């Protein structure tokens, strides 16, 4: 089988490629990535000489490039996206161009090819908006609260429309907040670790009571594999862990793991449209035989140690702009 992975130099995409090649060395992977914000060639440097891995620098906003990339593949896994809510608030147009039009180019090229290609669209729990009690199922309405979430919701609906209209083999996955090695330093967990490591104030938005579910990236990779192998065309699958923590609880756990003082916490102005709580009902993917395997506590501990031990990886990325306390304020 030949796979096209888009955005494979990013956090989740690079973890998925390593996972897929370690479990299925007979598969061939083509990785297309424009190397934008959040992507890092160092993430997959160890695969450069592998016969079954090929990297192409390119943007899925380039329709001709997409047509060339998909012509011989059996499966497309689309990770390519701008993903940071804070940046979407200050520059929403970039998110629409990449997240919606990039997805359109992939779907349209697959349709025009006329060959049955399975398309896995990697989405997010943020498309549902927030929920104060209970959990969102795949049938719940979409109510995104920020430009990033709106761009992902739009791409999801386009995927569902292409399945309904053209009978294409398209599936959507929506995951909880991921964490693990190789995550770009602008995100909450790596930013907290890096700023704590440097004894810098650790920003927490608002009161810190915003609540998220946290999914270790290794579990996400195995869930995607399950959907590839067992998922039904046209279906949506929520992926989560049930590990729910407020932002302040999470930050304080990391501070404790690092042996730092809680006095490093600095409450900063909340970002506009900040969702209070996300929660996913993921019984549907459990029926396919998947469940999370990693302990949250152990995974958080190993992630913290990874960043402490891999300063050479994150130091070039951890610029003042990336580590900013309130990046949406110009």
Helices and strands as residue ranges (DSSP letters): E 2-6, H 11-23, E 28-33, G 41-47, E 53-57, H 63-70, E 75-78, H 85-90, H 92-95, I 96-101, H 102-113, E 118-124, G 125-128, H 147-166, E 170-175, E 177-179, H 188-197, E 202-205, E 211-216, H 217-230, E 236-239, E 244-246, H 247-258, G 262-264, E 265-268, H 283-286, H 296-309, H 311-314
